[in-house]
């Protein structure tokens, strides 16, 4: 027996989702943890192509991409797109990068929209 519940909101919980959202125009982290940041599935292929055309050094120069993560973000974008496609996720409305108890607390602080 399986139970299907309606999905009201999907939350991206990886740094890659946050970086892709930032590349797509989401506000920077310095604006605070509760500022709405979103990422649409249709934006991801654009960034996959763009990131693939750049060297790791050039990726590090993009807004929201650190030198450390520049070599990982393309692979992360491919996985993000595959995941969003497989789960039929049109958009992520929130990005959180937390672990363990901090992550649960940050989610409980987010008020769902009516």
Backbone as CSV, one residue per row, in Angstrom:
resi,resn,N_x,N_y,N_z,CA_x,CA_y,CA_z,C_x,C_y,C_z
1,UNK,0.844,-1.175,0.000,0.000,0.000,0.000,0.895,1.245,0.000
2,UNK,0.628,2.149,-0.908,1.388,3.393,-0.916,0.448,4.568,-0.693
3,UNK,0.979,5.553,-0.057,0.199,6.761,0.227,0.786,7.891,-0.593
4,UNK,-0.048,8.583,-1.308,0.407,9.734,-2.089,-0.166,10.998,-1.466
5,UNK,0.725,11.876,-1.100,0.318,13.157,-0.540,0.589,14.250,-1.562
6,UNK,-0.255,15.264,-1.598,0.011,16.356,-2.536,1.274,17.114,-2.128
7,UNK,2.093,17.431,-3.106,3.319,18.185,-2.846,2.978,19.667,-2.911
8,UNK,3.229,20.380,-1.829,2.936,21.812,-1.791,4.166,22.649,-2.112
9,UNK,5.326,22.122,-1.756,6.543,22.899,-1.951,7.733,21.948,-2.006
10,UNK,8.656,22.216,-2.914,9.882,21.434,-3.030,11.042,22.328,-2.620
11,UNK,11.930,21.783,-1.801,13.053,22.551,-1.281,14.354,21.928,-1.770
12,UNK,15.219,22.730,-2.357,16.542,22.264,-2.773,17.475,22.299,-1.580
13,UNK,18.089,21.153,-1.285,18.936,21.115,-0.085,20.387,20.782,-0.425
14,UNK,20.897,21.422,-1.445,22.320,21.244,-1.744,22.905,22.580,-2.191
15,UNK,24.187,22.692,-2.034,24.881,23.913,-2.448,24.736,24.123,-3.960
16,UNK,24.693,23.019,-4.721,24.569,23.135,-6.173,23.258,23.817,-6.561
17,UNK,22.152,23.426,-5.941,20.875,24.079,-6.248,20.962,25.572,-5.930
18,UNK,21.573,25.891,-4.807,21.716,27.296,-4.412,22.577,28.052,-5.422
19,UNK,23.671,27.442,-5.879,24.550,28.096,-6.848,23.840,28.276,-8.193
20,UNK,23.103,27.264,-8.638,22.369,27.389,-9.904,21.295,28.471,-9.807
21,UNK,20.633,28.546,-8.670,19.642,29.604,-8.467,20.312,30.975,-8.521
22,UNK,21.478,31.087,-7.907,22.215,32.365,-7.907,22.620,32.752,-9.322
23,UNK,23.120,31.782,-10.094,23.468,32.051,-11.490,22.247,32.498,-12.286
24,UNK,21.082,31.980,-11.921,19.844,32.302,-12.638,19.186,33.590,-12.152
25,UNK,19.873,34.297,-11.239,19.375,35.608,-10.826,18.813,35.699,-9.425
26,UNK,18.897,34.623,-8.640,18.400,34.676,-7.259,19.266,35.618,-6.427
27,UNK,18.690,36.219,-5.388,19.457,37.140,-4.535,20.627,36.445,-3.840
28,UNK,21.696,37.183,-3.533,22.852,36.599,-2.850,22.537,36.227,-1.401
29,UNK,23.364,35.371,-0.832,23.185,34.903,0.545,23.204,36.045,1.545
30,UNK,23.952,37.087,1.254,24.053,38.203,2.208,22.714,38.909,2.433
31,UNK,21.728,38.634,1.585,20.389,39.209,1.772,19.606,38.477,2.856
32,UNK,20.178,37.370,3.367,19.552,36.653,4.475,19.034,35.283,4.068
33,UNK,18.862,34.394,5.058,18.474,33.018,4.767,17.012,32.849,4.348
34,UNK,16.170,33.829,4.619,14.753,33.650,4.332,14.263,34.440,3.122
35,UNK,15.205,34.995,2.361,14.851,35.667,1.108,14.519,34.586,0.088
36,UNK,13.439,34.783,-0.631,13.020,33.771,-1.605,14.033,33.652,-2.734
37,UNK,14.469,32.434,-2.950,15.360,32.107,-4.056,14.728,30.953,-4.801
38,UNK,14.645,31.044,-6.106,14.031,29.960,-6.854,14.908,29.552,-8.030
39,UNK,14.646,28.344,-8.503,15.353,27.797,-9.651,14.344,27.014,-10.467
40,UNK,14.195,27.355,-11.737,13.283,26.600,-12.587,14.057,25.546,-13.376
41,UNK,13.378,24.454,-13.672,14.015,23.380,-14.434,14.452,23.865,-15.807
42,UNK,13.692,24.775,-16.402,14.061,25.261,-17.744,15.343,26.097,-17.731
43,UNK,15.724,26.651,-16.578,16.971,27.419,-16.479,18.218,26.532,-16.440
44,UNK,18.082,25.316,-15.953,19.250,24.469,-15.712,19.992,24.084,-16.998
45,UNK,19.317,23.656,-18.087,20.075,23.299,-19.300,20.919,24.455,-19.854
46,UNK,20.409,25.673,-19.739,21.199,26.839,-20.172,22.515,26.885,-19.415
47,UNK,22.444,26.714,-18.094,23.652,26.786,-17.286,24.536,25.564,-17.470
48,UNK,23.947,24.404,-17.779,24.767,23.225,-18.078,25.639,23.504,-19.310
49,UNK,25.034,24.053,-20.352,25.793,24.371,-21.578,26.846,25.435,-21.305
50,UNK,26.455,26.457,-20.589,27.387,27.551,-20.308,28.560,27.086,-19.448
51,UNK,28.252,26.312,-18.404,29.310,25.814,-17.525,30.241,24.862,-18.268
52,UNK,29.686,24.039,-19.158,30.501,23.091,-19.930,31.467,23.819,-20.856
53,UNK,31.088,24.998,-21.311,31.933,25.763,-22.235,33.060,26.515,-21.523
54,UNK,32.990,26.585,-20.204,33.978,27.341,-19.434,34.985,26.419,-18.750
55,UNK,36.179,26.925,-18.566,37.166,26.197,-17.755,36.766,26.334,-16.285
56,UNK,37.334,25.497,-15.456,37.071,25.579,-14.023,37.452,26.955,-13.485
57,UNK,38.544,27.493,-13.967,38.994,28.828,-13.533,37.963,29.892,-13.918
58,UNK,37.432,29.793,-15.130,36.419,30.763,-15.569,35.117,30.598,-14.798
59,UNK,34.747,29.353,-14.466,33.530,29.123,-13.664,33.651,29.799,-12.302
60,UNK,34.865,29.792,-11.736,35.084,30.415,-10.424,34.851,31.919,-10.470
61,UNK,34.879,32.496,-11.648,34.624,33.925,-11.788,33.145,34.264,-11.881
62,UNK,32.293,33.253,-11.977,30.856,33.500,-12.062,30.280,33.820,-10.684
63,UNK,29.232,34.571,-10.692,28.548,34.976,-9.469,28.064,33.746,-8.687
64,UNK,28.503,33.613,-7.446,28.034,32.524,-6.600,28.832,31.239,-6.685
65,UNK,29.874,31.188,-7.517,30.675,29.967,-7.663,32.061,30.206,-7.072
66,UNK,32.409,29.434,-6.061,33.733,29.574,-5.456,34.753,28.773,-6.264
67,UNK,36.009,29.092,-6.071,37.076,28.363,-6.755,37.028,26.886,-6.379
68,UNK,36.753,26.605,-5.113,36.697,25.228,-4.630,35.593,24.441,-5.338
69,UNK,34.444,25.050,-5.562,33.292,24.348,-6.138,33.229,24.431,-7.660
70,UNK,34.089,25.218,-8.265,34.038,25.423,-9.714,34.205,24.131,-10.504
71,UNK,34.964,23.193,-9.983,35.165,21.928,-10.701,34.003,20.959,-10.499
72,UNK,33.120,21.223,-9.546,32.010,20.329,-9.225,30.669,20.781,-9.791
73,UNK,30.521,22.060,-10.037,29.199,22.614,-10.310,28.579,22.085,-11.603
74,UNK,29.363,21.782,-12.622,28.800,21.239,-13.861,28.177,19.868,-13.609
75,UNK,28.896,18.993,-12.939,28.341,17.670,-12.615,27.089,17.815,-11.753
76,UNK,27.136,18.741,-10.817,25.967,18.991,-9.971,24.776,19.479,-10.773
77,UNK,25.023,20.307,-11.771,23.937,20.808,-12.623,23.294,19.667,-13.413
78,UNK,24.115,18.740,-13.900,23.586,17.581,-14.634,22.697,16.740,-13.719
79,UNK,23.159,16.483,-12.506,22.376,15.708,-11.538,21.112,16.473,-11.136
80,UNK,21.228,17.767,-10.930,20.067,18.587,-10.570,18.998,18.516,-11.656
81,UNK,19.410,18.654,-12.913,18.448,18.604,-14.013,17.808,17.223,-14.118
82,UNK,18.608,16.171,-14.003,18.067,14.809,-14.073,17.067,14.559,-12.941
83,UNK,17.395,15.036,-11.752,16.505,14.863,-10.602,15.205,15.637,-10.793
84,UNK,15.315,16.888,-11.204,14.120,17.708,-11.410,13.239,17.114,-12.514
85,UNK,13.870,16.570,-13.556,13.114,15.960,-14.648,12.439,14.671,-14.179
86,UNK,13.186,13.791,-13.528,12.641,12.505,-13.076,11.491,12.682,-12.092
87,UNK,11.581,13.693,-11.246,10.536,13.930,-10.245,9.491,14.950,-10.710
88,UNK,9.617,15.374,-11.965,8.696,16.352,-12.549,8.589,17.627,-11.705
89,UNK,9.744,18.127,-11.304,9.809,19.361,-10.515,10.035,20.509,-11.483
90,UNK,9.063,21.391,-11.579,9.182,22.532,-12.491,10.020,23.652,-11.886
91,UNK,9.960,23.783,-10.566,10.717,24.851,-9.904,10.969,24.503,-8.449
92,UNK,12.113,24.933,-7.961,12.430,24.870,-6.539,12.227,26.274,-6.006
93,UNK,11.492,26.378,-4.935,11.165,27.698,-4.394,12.020,28.098,-3.201
94,UNK,12.734,27.166,-2.641,13.585,27.475,-1.498,14.878,26.687,-1.618
95,UNK,15.965,27.286,-1.183,17.265,26.621,-1.147,17.755,26.671,0.290
96,UNK,18.102,25.542,0.843,18.694,25.517,2.177,19.948,24.668,2.117
97,UNK,20.973,25.115,2.787,22.208,24.347,2.873,22.520,24.229,4.359
98,UNK,22.088,23.150,4.919,22.255,22.908,6.348,22.492,21.413,6.540
99,UNK,22.858,21.041,7.744,22.990,19.624,8.039,22.337,19.327,9.380
100,UNK,21.859,18.114,9.501,21.321,17.630,10.764,20.254,18.509,11.377
101,UNK,20.408,18.767,12.650,19.408,19.505,13.414,19.236,20.929,12.910
102,UNK,20.336,21.588,12.506,20.244,22.949,11.968,19.294,22.991,10.775
103,UNK,19.396,21.972,9.906,18.576,21.915,8.693,17.099,21.814,9.066
104,UNK,16.768,20.938,10.002,15.382,20.769,10.432,14.865,22.066,11.052
105,UNK,15.674,22.714,11.871,15.254,23.968,12.491,15.026,25.049,11.441
106,UNK,15.882,25.111,10.428,15.712,26.141,9.404,14.441,25.896,8.606
107,UNK,14.092,24.635,8.365,12.852,24.339,7.642,11.633,24.691,8.477
108,UNK,11.686,24.417,9.773,10.535,24.719,10.611,10.324,26.213,10.755
109,UNK,11.367,27.003,10.521,11.250,28.459,10.592,10.651,29.059,9.333
110,UNK,10.621,28.283,8.244,10.072,28.771,6.989,8.572,28.584,7.002
111,UNK,7.858,29.656,6.795,6.392,29.601,6.772,5.905,29.281,5.374
112,UNK,5.124,28.197,5.205,4.604,27.907,3.859,3.649,28.997,3.397
113,UNK,3.649,29.244,2.119,2.737,30.243,1.575,1.336,29.672,1.492
114,UNK,0.310,30.515,1.685,-1.079,30.021,1.632,-1.474,29.553,0.249
